[in-house]
Amino acid sequence: MNFSVTKYDGRREPYSQEKILRSILRSGIKKDEATKVLAQVESKLYDGIPTSQIYEIVHPQVNSFYRVR
């Protein structure tokens, strides 16, 4: 994915799949499962999305993953 995200202070920086994946992995999900969550999250992202909104997308995806399994 080639787009930018908007940081809390208003700066824009390139989207980093690695940062999102690291965040998901920190929740305790195994890597193969985390890549599934990442795919679900990435389907909802768009150019210029605020990082706070990314968190709002990631958090429920991680929680639902734990509830289902």
Secondary structure, 3 states (H helix, E strand, C coil): CCCEEECCCCCEEECCHHHHHHHHHHCCCCHHHHHHHHHHHHCCCCCCEEHHHHHHHHHHHHHHHHHHC
